[in-house]
Amino acid sequence: MKKTFGLLILCALTLVAADNPFVGTWKLNVAKSKFSPGPPPQSETVMIGADNKVEVSGVDGKGQAVNWSYTFAPGPATITGLPDASVIETRKGNTVDHTWKIGKATQKGHGLISKDGKTMIYTLTGTDAEGKKVSDRSLYEKQ
């Protein structure tokens, strides 16, 4: 019974992953992305699991390590690794929309996965903690 139950869970997770174009590892192509204001991150990897956990790691524009995560759920999700931060996420087909709140900053994000599932364009607009306008266009490649 235990082996059968485990196999059923594994099959269910595989089906969820197959139906979810976001699941996988995505690397930022810094050269094909634009960040205003800069500087751009030196690197960024986003891992999205079939369990809806989103993990981000990399190096920011100042050379500092970046590591944070959250688990997608209906309503606001607390972001671990960023103080006073939350996100509301909505996924539909090959698009995702976010409302980010990090301290005093509020930003809106929109991601679109290409038809072949190999790239995602993510735009981010709003203001940062100092009230400066943010307008980013990031290109991620599925690994």
Steps between C-alpha positions, in 0.01 A plus 500: 500500500778748590682442169177545304415822686851638437473410132162676477647818653798485263267457200281790617804728540627397156163588347498836678852573372406395145195729504686793658734677255663691788640193677875469452818704524517840329822700454506873437672604177641831626625605153149477352331675796457868593489646851403855589633614733811282495730345567371165371551184700819311416307171498163357599349153503133432573396147591128424498395164642194289434418570867463873408816601688688781327869540588716786372878514530775701340724802534360856495650799319718581801652152518289386798350150516122489466288212632127514563192283455125469538234240439222591258155486663174692465541842659818669620806279555776606739844513341771327701837672476365851434388705801146639499420343161203322344366410158162423348532273198250404231583238238295430191625286213842634404467834685565606855417827676646622828441780745821539701517688832851536638519750784362827359541387137208372294556349158298311240648220296381314192664190353430334166648164402569450129296247302797261489537529881870589480494868597304734722481878476429662835418871534505680832369851565438712807714680755792392716549571873628853422199579279698474173320356198588142411464372142669165434474253213665167576556205270521159670604178327376162617783264587 
